[in-house]
Amino acid sequence: MSLRLLQGGKHCDPHLVAAFHEALQALRGLPILGSVAGAGTGTLVSLAIGAPVPRDRPIDNPHITDVLRTHDGEYSLFIKCAWRIEGETEVLCSSECDNTAGGPMLTGLARLTGSVILEVQPLAGPAHDLALRFADGLVLRVFCEQFGAEADDNYCLFMPTTTFTVGPCGALALAPRDRRG
């Protein structure tokens, strides 16, 4: 069963928002295990975060690392909306970059592997935009631009036992995590 609460004045439980912000802080100090993105996935990216957790079944995908074929992260961040990775003086890549092998998207995402999350900043406002700051100076920014009843979710934070989903228009949902696969 999923608990979905809408932002934007329709219905917002401040306790759920506070729980979400607290859950985001659990990512601090954890490394990025790896990412899944590339040709065929469009702008979508999945980041495996924290300790490796064995999968029930290995993934048969030659384009991801051996570790990610057999393990997921203790936490995962699945991003469906616009995002960008920045260095201290340059933008490395975004959700709109070329996502073929050797292209800027996969090259930029590869730089996150092994990086430790120093700070998680839920940005002010009802949309739940997000910034993750890493020990090596990189920043991942997530821009929740999905809007309307037919829009897709913006991102999901998969935790060890629960999942927070940030939907269109700032909708926030909490549900048990399904670890199949």
Secondary structure, 3 states (H helix, E strand, C coil): CCEEECCCCCCCCHHHHHHHHHHHHCCCCCEEEEEECCCCCCCCEEEEEEEEEECCCCCCCCCCCHHHHHEEEEEEEEECCEEEEECCCCEEEECCCCCCCCCHHHHHHHHHCCCEEEEEEECCCCCCCEEEEECCCCEEEEECCCCCCCCCCCEEEECCCEEEEECHHHCEEEEECCCCC
